[in-house]
Amino acid sequence: MNKTTGLLLALLIAFGSTGALANEAAVPREDLRQQMHTATWPADIVRIADRLLAVEERDDAIADAWDTRRKAAWTAQLLRSNVMLLQRSAFVVGNNPGERQDLRQAALGNADAALRMARRYQPGSPHAVADPHRYVGWLQLASQLGNDNASYELALFFRREGQPSQAAVYETRAAQQGYVAPVALDHVRK
């Protein structure tokens, strides 16, 4: 065990990673790497990365596992919010092309991927499976991850739904994130 691996193992134990590290070490590293790179639920990615960090010896693989874990842990923390409408079932891969990649990227904190996932559930869209709860949930995640378009889209959604206080929250967030609302066009052309 090299010095870096020993330090990482000590950190995992100090932060209460998992009590079954000895039993989990029997899983081949390559299998753990594959699982970590294909999982779509952020909490699963964190758990698998922890298992991999406990047994990995290569510095480049350790750095990759830490980076992946850090990104997924941030998303997992956001998803634990009481107002977030997304649950584990929202991260199950369906039949849509590109969905696995968008789910994976969203799980790792990619705000644009979360916005693309929201649009897959947008009510009234001809190419979407209308699900207002998933639509709002994915928009919330994209907004929390810093997507100004998602924040503004949530403001418009809540305004249409007659929830002005929620609309104001997301309109303010959109402005803070740098969103510039389009200038309204009047009905007169010059």
Summary of the structure (lengths in Angstrom):
residues: 190
radius of gyration: 20.2
end to end distance: 75.0
largest distance: 75.6
contacts: 538
relative contact order: 0.09
helix: 64%
strand: 0%
